[in-house]
Amino acid sequence: MNEKQDTSKLWGGRFNEPTDSFVQRFTASVNFDQRMAIEDIEGSLAHAAMLTATGVLTAQELADIREGLGKIRDEISTGRFNWSVELEDVHMNIEARLTQLIGITGKKLHTGRSRNDQVATDIRLYLRSAIDAIAAELTRLQRGTVGLAAQQAATIMPGFTHLQTAQPVTFGHHLLAWNEMLERDYSRLLDCRTRLNQSPLGAAALAGTTYPIDRNMTAAALGFDRPTENSLDSVSDRDFAIEFCAFAALLMTHLSRMSEELVLWASAQFNFIELPDRFCTGSSIMPQKKNPDVPELVRGKVGRVNGHLISLLTLMKSQPLAYNKDNQEDKEPLFDTVDTVLDSLRAFADMVPAIRPKTEQMREAARRGFSTATDLADYLVRKGLPFRDAHEVVGKAVAHGVANDQDLADMPLATLQDFCQAIDSDVFEVLTLEGSVAARDHLGGTAPRQVTAAAERARARLEQR
Ligand code: ARG
């Protein structure tokens, strides 16, 4: 050090006064980016091995770096590492400690790289393992959903449009609709992983480096499919984080729709399901209450995830190439998205297989809502009426049923014939709930045998993962 102010910074050489203490705190990221410490170490190990292969570092230097980084990894994983805000971020904290441990060789590690390609590498590595954990949890949820669907392939419930009873469906069919949403989420997640899995290492600050480097070697060592193409893009690109948050926003939207249905179904008014007590909480004042907190909370959490997506989009908007400090703001939204998605999936994967359907109540609700009215209209069409006339006839019969609190299936044949002479005693088969669902017997339909087959196909697809 010369006699000018010792700023104790790794970049302090050109500075004449220490950083303002507020600015230090304001610009530091170590409090949150230390979450990527293990990835930072992996990246450094790959970089050091590559520099040794290209003759920049000696074998002894590499051995020292490995030993030092190994110690640091232990210190971090056992909570003994001393994180310092003065050292700004995870990268400089680890590098400074390495130099403390192994001396001058520690300072050579940063040869041919910059924190700009380093941080881009760390986030990709971090997000890649988060994606793998999320994929596993999503698969667990899908297995549970499909398993319950297979058990409930013939359980009748009202299907809704406009939240009004529409036509009978099976509970298994409804659950498989959930699974389709999740299946698309899964494929979006894998898609994101593919584009993410490229190595920015070697882009250095923005233009590449003058040292002999082997970008293929570091990419392979870190499990990336290949190095990124352009150094400017490599250090500034955060598309992968945005894509991930877009996946997450849509997944959370799906979970919020499922949550909404669970909340409705668990209410005394619907009374379609029982959620096990372990997923609910009570009220401190109303002793009768059992609140479906878990689905309610998941429904609420979509808000923060949508917010994080907008944060990242806005963060990147209008950023000139290449790296800008703005990018440090990518981490907290990304990390919170990962946490929220993992927790929400975990809650759902535990809860869905434990849903106890109240099959009698579901059936009764379907019976009460004139849900087979369309079946009666279709029956009349088969007897030769134009569909519009059939619609009119059935509308009158339903109005009569509403006035007399009587379901179509409970009306005497003579009453039905008052609405249309073409009605015969064979009508009662089509007015039953079982007849109604069984008649929708085609690919994607609600007939129990179709639901069983669809659940089997879904199960086989999950098996392939
Ligand atoms: N903490 C920084 C970030 O998260 C690391 C990169 C900083 N690079 C720089 N040139 N200041 O983005």
Boltz pocket constraint, residues with backbone or C-beta under 6 A from the ligand:
constraints:
  - pocket:
      binder: B
      contacts: [[A, 27], [A, 29], [A, 33], [A, 88], [A, 89], [A, 115], [A, 116], [A, 119], [A, 323], [A, 324], [A, 325], [A, 327], [A, 328], [A, 329]]
      max_distance: 6.0
